[in-house]
């Protein structure tokens, strides 16, 4: 009888230890999940940090399922002048936003709205807010994308903003960059932007 009680106590003790360990594991896992949630796509707004913003910018599912949250993250990156977000933003140069009034019935009276590239594609505005730190990444976009593609045109829109007061500096920048390009195609694309900047100066 005494031996049986001892065995039962041992079994109970082992069961209690297992229960505590399992509970601790479950709680730890829940906290880890919550931490990932807070660090990820669930927080975007005026209090969002740069890592939280970048997590949203890189989340491809959110672009389809919650595009407004992505727009908020892009705008927040611009507000923070987040240099760390530049690479993620350049990948979103063609990510467009829609406005509520665009969903109105054609029969509904509505004001005429002019939408600029920065208005339609929020990454353009965010990159211009970050400033010339974005220029190297935008230059890479120009080299990699076909001239007059949407990505290239939007990158050029941001570049024009950087050189708006010194257009000749922009022309020189891209002409010089074309001389060190690794391929004739990339060089031609850089020269194409230099030409656009020059033409913009003539009509300005």
Rosetta blueprint (number, residue, H / E / L):
1 X L
2 X H
3 X H
4 X H
5 X H
6 X H
7 X H
8 X H
9 X H
10 X H
11 X H
12 X H
13 X H
14 X H
15 X H
16 X H
17 X H
18 X H
19 X H
20 X H
21 X H
22 X H
23 X H
24 X H
25 X H
26 X H
27 X H
28 X H
29 X H
30 X H
31 X H
32 X H
33 X H
34 X H
35 X H
36 X H
37 X H
38 X H
39 X H
40 X L
41 X L
42 X L
43 X L
44 X L
45 X L
46 X L
47 X L
48 X L
49 X L
50 X H
51 X H
52 X H
53 X H
54 X H
55 X H
56 X H
57 X H
58 X L
59 X L
60 X H
61 X H
62 X H
63 X H
64 X H
65 X H
66 X L
67 X H
68 X H
69 X H
70 X H
71 X H
72 X H
73 X H
74 X H
75 X H
76 X H
77 X H
78 X H
79 X H
80 X H
81 X L
82 X L
83 X H
84 X H
85 X H
86 X H
87 X H
88 X H
89 X H
90 X H
91 X L
92 X L
93 X L
94 X L
95 X L
96 X L
97 X L
98 X L
99 X L
100 X H
101 X H
102 X H
103 X H
104 X L
105 X L
106 X L
107 X L
108 X L
109 X L
110 X L
111 X L
112 X L
113 X L
114 X L
115 X L
116 X L
117 X H
118 X H
119 X H
120 X H
121 X L
122 X H
123 X H
124 X H
125 X H
126 X H
127 X H
128 X H
129 X H
130 X H
131 X L
132 X H
133 X H
134 X H
135 X H
136 X H
137 X H
138 X H
139 X H
140 X H
141 X H
142 X H
143 X H
144 X H
145 X L
146 X L
147 X L
148 X L
149 X L
150 X H
151 X H
152 X H
153 X H
154 X H
155 X H
156 X H
157 X H
158 X H
159 X H
160 X H
161 X H
162 X H
163 X L
164 X L
165 X L
166 X L
167 X H
168 X H
169 X H
170 X H
171 X H
172 X H
173 X H
174 X H
175 X H
176 X H
177 X H
178 X H
179 X H
180 X L
181 X L
182 X L
183 X L
184 X H
185 X H
186 X H
187 X H
188 X H
189 X H
190 X H
191 X H
192 X H
193 X H
194 X H
195 X H
196 X H
197 X H
198 X H
199 X H
200 X H
201 X H
202 X H
203 X H
204 X L
